[in-house]
Amino acid sequence: MSHTFTLDGRTIPFAEGQTIMQAASAAGVFIPHLCYHPEFKPHGSCKLCTVKVNGRQTASCTMRAAPGMNVESDTEEINGERRALTQMLFVEGNHFCPSCEKSGNCQLQATAYHLGMMSPHYDHFFPNRAVDASHPEVLLDFNRCILCSLCVRASRDVDGKNVFGLSGRGIATRLIVNAKSGQLADTDFTLADKAAQVCPVGVILRKRRGFAVPIGERSYDKAPISAGAETTEGR
C-alpha cells in the first residue's frame, strides 16, 4: 500500500518502512548526503541530509516516512547549515581538489558545488596525515577522509573482513587499518571488496590508474550530483 507525504510542496509516494531519503530518491528528488548508502543500514552521522519534518529537524536517512508529513529540505536555512557542515569538512582535512585523482568523481566536491560553496570560510587545520602505499594494488590517502565510515561498514557488513575502523573521539577521530602494523598490505583487502568501491572522496585509490579519465570528462563534470550522477570509477 502506497502513502504520500509532502516534500518542498511536492507530493512524494512511499511504501511502508521507507525512510524520507529512500522515498525522495525513488521519486527523483535529491537530498544532499555523504554517509548514506542505499545498500547499508542508515548511519545518520554526516547530518547533511537533515530536513525539517513538521517544523522539527531530523536526519532524512533514518526518519521513517509517515502519511501527511510536511518535509522541508531545499530551503535557504537548511542549505545554509549544510554549506557550513561542508565547509568544516574541507578545512578539517587536506582537500586540494585541482591535484586530487578523485576530482570530478568526488561526492564531497560535487556537494560543495551543489550548495554554492565558494570558499572554505573557516581556517584550515592542515592535519598531518599519512599516506599508506604498502598494498600492491591500492593507495590510502588519509588526507581526504571525511569519516563517513562507509568503508568501515562495507568491510564489516558486506566483505566480512573488518579491514577498517575508526579510532579516537571528537576532533581526534581518524580512520585506521585493523592490522598490527597499521598497514593495508598486512590485511586481506582486495580490489574486489565492497569497501574498495564506496569511498565518496579520494582516500581509497587504485594504483596505476591515476587520471585515466581526464578531469572535465568525469561523472560530476558531465552532470551535477542533483541529477543523479554516480561515481563509476573503481566500480
URCOR-V865148 format. One line per field, one symbol per residue. phi: phi as a letter, one per 40 degrees, with the letter a starting at -180 (. if undefined). psi: psi as a letter, one per 30 degrees, with the letter a starting at -180 (. if undefined). burial: I if it has 24 or more other C-alpha atoms within 12 Angstrom, else O. A space follows every 10 residues. Layout:
phi: ???
psi: ???
burial: ???
//
This chain:
phi: .cbbbbbfgb cbcacdgccd cccccccgbc bdabccaccb cdbgccgccd bbbfgbcacc cbcccadgdb bbbcbdcccc cccccccccc ccbbbbdcbc dcdgbccccc cccdcgcbac gccccfccbc bbbcccbbbb bccbcbfcgc cccccccbcg bfcbabbgbf cccacbbcad cgbcccbccb ccccccbbcc bbccbccgbd fcbcchbcdc ccaccccgcb cbcgb
psi: kklllkjhfk kjlllkfkle eeeeefggkk jklefkkffl kkegefgfgk lkjhfkklkf ffkkkkkfkj kkeileeeee eeeeeeeeee ffaijiefgk ffkfgkeeee eeeeghjflf elkkehljkl kjgfkffkkj jffgkghfge eeeeeefefh fhellkkllb ffklklkile fgkefglgkl ffkeffffkf ahejkklggk hejkkfglef eeklfffgkk kfkg.
burial: OOOIIIIOOO OIIIOOOIII IIIIIOOOII IIIIIIIOOI OIIIIIIIII IIIOOOOIII IIIIIIIOII IIIIOOOIIO IIIIIIIIII IIIIIOIOOI IIIIIIIIII IIIIIOIOOI OOOOOOOOOO IIOOIOOIII IIIIIIIIII IIIIIOOOOO IIIIIIOOOO OOOIIIIIOO OOIIOOOIII IOIIIIIIII IIIIIIOOOO OOOOOOOIII IOOIIIOOOI IOIIO
//
